[in-house]
Structures are given as structure tokens and as C-alpha cells.
Amino acid sequence: MGIDMLPGYKDPYSDRVLTRGEIGCFLSHHNIWKQVVQQKLRQVLVLEDDVRFEPRFCSRLQAIMESVMRVGLDWELIYVGRKRLQVKEPENWVKGVRNLVHPGYSYWTLGYVLSLQGAKRLLRAKPLHKMLPVDEFLPIMFNKHPKDDYMQYFGHRELRAFSVEPLLLFPTHFTGEPGYFSDTETSTIWDDEAVETDWDRDAGQTPA
């Protein structure tokens, strides 16, 4: 499939390279982006399979999107669920649209609204040839990633991204809670099954 990892990428928490689960997750999103372009879909709502919806999710999101259309906001991606990582500085509100901000560095791709132009922009970056987790890739594309050595591999970082605030989606389970499972964190390393991941630590196993 022509997949290559971004040179020098290491998970900031586990100090490891990509897992096969992270590759599978990225490919799932990438496939949706391709379908959006192939079918010329004006906009889509992308949801992962482990999300919990906030009350009145549909009506609240619809109201925000109507406001976006009313003011003529030029957008390409709108997060509806994410993990905000940059918390020292407040995120600026979008003028004329209630409950919408300019996002800083964020994790998770629980849910987002994507436009046709946004899908085209993400695909033009050719991320399969310099892959890192999809929730690291998106902040790079709107120029809000803290690592310049990652961003240098992507020349056009002009994705017009926004975020709903307060968020409308959260994970069904958080790390450490009963029932929590992550097939991105606990799968084998993409090119070496002998490298230990969280799966081995959780199971009390040692790689052969």
C-alpha cells in the first residue's frame, strides 16, 4: 500500500513507533476522506465507534452548522469530540458563531465534520508516505502541532479547522476505567512483533 512511517516519529508517552492498530485507525479515516472526494460529498460527519453522545447532540450540532452557514464561515474541518492538549492559553471564539473556537493542539478523532475541500486537502498531503497517528496528523495540517520536526514534512498546513465548545462527544471509557480497551495502544508494532507494547504490559507477557 506504500505506507511509510514519518521519520523520527515516537509516541510521546510510550516512546515507541506506530502500532498496527494506529495504522488501521489512520487507514479507516483515510478511506473516508477518499470516499468523500470520489463521491463529491459536500460535507460528512465522521464518528469513531467508541463515543458517547452528549444530550441533544443532533439539535446542538445542527444549530452550530446553521450558524456557520449563516455567517459564511470558510471551514474545512470542525471537531465535535477531541482532547485538548494546549491548556495554558485560552482558545479564541469564532466571531458570529456561538459555541465554536479556533482549536489548539488536540488529540483524538472521536468525531468531526469534514467538507469536500477539507478531504481534498488532507489527501493532497499524501500522509500514507509519512504516517503518524491520525490525531497527530490533523493538528499538523492546521499548523498547531508543537513539534516542528514533524511539521516540516508537510508543506501546506492550511487546513481551516474549528472545534465545537463545549464538546458534543466523549469516549465511552477513559484510560484506567473498567471496560477500557484500546486497539491502537495495545496492538503489535507495525514492523516488529517482538517489540513490547501496552498489550504485553497489560497481559503481563514478555515478548519472545
C-alpha positions as CSV (number, residue, x, y, z in Angstrom):
1,M,0.0,0.0,0.0
2,G,3.0,2.3,0.0
3,I,2.9,3.0,3.7
4,D,6.0,4.6,5.4
5,M,6.3,6.0,8.9
6,L,7.2,9.6,9.4
7,P,10.9,9.7,10.0
8,G,11.8,10.1,13.7
9,Y,8.2,9.6,15.0
10,K,7.9,8.3,18.5
11,D,4.8,8.1,20.7
12,P,5.2,10.8,23.3
13,Y,4.0,8.6,26.2
14,S,5.4,5.1,25.3
15,D,8.5,6.2,23.3
16,R,7.6,3.6,20.5
17,V,6.9,3.8,16.8
18,L,3.4,3.2,15.3
19,T,1.4,0.2,16.2
20,R,-0.7,-1.8,13.7
21,G,-3.8,-0.6,15.4
22,E,-2.7,3.1,14.8
23,I,-2.1,2.2,11.1
24,G,-5.6,0.6,10.9
25,C,-7.2,3.6,12.5
26,F,-5.5,6.0,10.1
27,L,-6.5,3.9,7.1
28,S,-10.1,4.0,8.2
29,H,-10.1,7.8,8.3
30,H,-8.1,8.0,5.0
31,N,-10.6,5.7,3.3
32,I,-13.5,8.0,4.4
33,W,-11.6,11.0,3.0
34,K,-11.2,9.2,-0.3
35,Q,-14.9,8.4,-0.5
36,V,-15.8,12.0,0.2
37,V,-13.7,13.1,-2.8
38,Q,-14.8,10.2,-5.1
39,Q,-18.5,10.8,-4.4
40,K,-18.2,14.6,-4.2
41,L,-19.9,14.7,-0.9
42,R,-20.3,18.3,0.3
43,Q,-19.8,17.5,4.0
44,V,-19.8,14.5,6.2
45,L,-19.9,13.7,9.9
46,V,-17.1,11.2,10.8
47,L,-17.6,9.2,14.0
48,E,-15.4,6.6,15.7
49,D,-17.1,3.6,17.2
50,D,-16.4,4.2,20.9
51,V,-18.1,7.6,21.5
52,R,-20.7,8.8,24.0
53,F,-23.1,11.5,22.8
54,E,-23.9,14.5,24.9
55,P,-27.6,15.3,25.4
56,R,-29.3,16.9,22.4
57,F,-26.3,16.1,20.2
58,C,-28.1,16.4,16.9
59,S,-30.0,19.6,17.6
60,R,-27.0,21.3,19.1
61,L,-24.7,20.3,16.2
62,Q,-27.4,21.3,13.7
63,A,-27.7,24.8,15.3
64,I,-23.9,25.3,15.1
65,M,-23.8,24.3,11.5
66,E,-26.7,26.6,10.6
67,S,-24.8,29.5,12.3
68,V,-21.7,28.5,10.3
69,M,-23.7,28.7,7.1
70,R,-25.4,32.0,8.1
71,V,-22.1,33.8,8.6
72,G,-20.4,32.3,5.6
73,L,-17.6,30.8,7.6
74,D,-14.9,29.3,5.4
75,W,-14.3,25.9,7.2
76,E,-12.9,22.5,6.2
77,L,-13.0,20.6,9.5
78,I,-14.9,21.0,12.7
79,Y,-14.1,18.9,15.7
80,V,-17.1,17.7,17.7
81,G,-15.1,15.5,20.0
82,R,-11.4,15.8,20.9
83,K,-8.9,16.0,23.8
84,R,-7.4,19.5,24.2
85,L,-3.7,19.3,25.0
86,Q,-2.8,23.0,24.9
87,V,-4.5,24.4,28.0
88,K,-2.2,27.2,29.1
89,E,-3.7,29.7,26.7
90,P,-7.5,30.1,26.0
91,E,-8.8,29.2,22.6
92,N,-10.3,32.1,20.7
93,W,-14.0,32.1,20.0
94,V,-15.2,32.4,16.4
95,K,-16.9,35.7,15.7
96,G,-20.6,35.4,14.9
97,V,-20.9,31.7,15.7
98,R,-21.8,30.5,19.2
99,N,-20.0,27.5,20.7
100,L,-17.2,27.4,18.1
101,V,-13.5,28.0,18.8
102,H,-10.2,28.1,16.9
103,P,-8.6,24.8,18.3
104,G,-5.1,24.5,19.5
105,Y,-3.0,21.2,19.7
106,S,-5.6,18.4,20.2
107,Y,-5.7,14.6,20.5
108,W,-8.4,12.1,19.5
109,T,-10.5,11.9,16.4
110,L,-13.7,10.9,18.1
111,G,-15.8,12.9,15.7
112,Y,-15.5,15.7,13.3
113,V,-17.4,17.3,10.4
114,L,-15.4,17.4,7.2
115,S,-16.0,19.3,4.0
116,L,-15.2,18.2,0.5
117,Q,-12.4,20.8,0.3
118,G,-11.1,19.6,3.6
119,A,-10.9,16.0,2.4
120,K,-9.1,17.0,-0.7
121,R,-6.5,19.0,1.4
122,L,-5.9,16.1,3.7
123,L,-5.3,13.7,0.8
124,R,-3.1,16.1,-1.0
125,A,-0.7,15.9,1.9
126,K,0.0,12.2,1.0
127,P,0.0,11.1,4.7
128,L,0.4,7.4,3.9
129,H,4.0,8.1,2.8
130,K,4.9,9.8,6.1
131,M,2.4,8.3,8.5
132,L,1.9,9.1,12.2
133,P,-1.3,8.7,14.2
134,V,-4.2,10.4,12.7
135,D,-4.8,12.6,15.8
136,E,-1.3,13.9,15.4
137,F,-1.7,14.5,11.7
138,L,-4.7,16.7,11.9
139,P,-3.1,19.4,14.2
140,I,-0.1,19.4,11.8
141,M,-2.5,20.2,9.0
142,F,-3.9,23.2,10.8
143,N,-0.4,24.3,11.9
144,K,-0.9,23.7,15.6
145,H,1.5,20.9,16.4
146,P,4.3,21.6,18.9
147,K,6.9,19.5,17.0
148,D,8.4,21.5,14.1
149,D,10.4,18.4,13.1
150,Y,7.2,16.7,12.3
151,M,5.5,19.6,10.6
152,Q,8.4,20.2,8.2
153,Y,7.4,17.1,6.3
154,F,4.0,18.7,5.4
155,G,4.5,21.8,3.3
156,H,0.9,23.1,3.1
157,R,-0.5,23.3,6.6
158,E,-3.6,25.5,5.9
159,L,-6.5,23.2,6.9
160,R,-9.3,25.6,8.1
161,A,-10.1,23.8,11.4
162,F,-12.5,24.7,14.2
163,S,-14.0,23.0,17.2
164,V,-17.3,22.9,18.9
165,E,-17.1,24.2,22.5
166,P,-18.3,22.7,24.8
167,L,-17.7,19.3,23.1
168,L,-20.6,17.1,22.0
169,L,-18.7,13.8,22.1
170,F,-16.6,11.9,24.6
171,P,-15.1,8.4,24.8
172,T,-17.3,5.7,26.3
173,H,-14.4,4.8,28.6
174,F,-11.3,6.7,29.7
175,T,-7.9,5.1,30.4
176,G,-7.9,3.0,33.6
177,E,-11.7,2.8,33.8
178,P,-13.4,-0.7,33.9
179,G,-14.1,-1.8,30.3
180,Y,-11.5,0.5,28.8
181,F,-9.7,-1.1,25.8
182,S,-7.6,0.5,23.0
183,D,-6.7,-1.5,19.9
184,T,-4.4,1.3,18.9
185,E,-2.3,1.3,22.1
186,T,-2.4,-2.5,22.7
187,S,-1.5,-3.9,19.3
188,T,1.8,-5.0,17.9
189,I,4.4,-2.6,16.5
190,W,3.8,-2.2,12.7
191,D,7.0,-3.9,11.6
192,D,8.2,-5.8,14.6
193,E,6.1,-8.1,16.7
194,A,9.0,-8.6,19.2
195,V,8.7,-5.0,20.4
196,E,6.7,-4.7,23.6
197,T,3.6,-2.5,23.6
198,D,0.9,-1.9,26.2
199,W,-0.7,-5.2,25.2
200,D,2.2,-7.1,26.6
201,R,2.4,-5.0,29.8
202,D,-1.3,-5.3,30.4
203,A,-1.2,-9.0,29.9
204,G,1.9,-9.5,32.0
205,Q,3.7,-11.0,29.0
206,T,7.2,-10.6,27.8
207,P,8.0,-10.7,24.0
208,A,9.9,-13.7,22.9
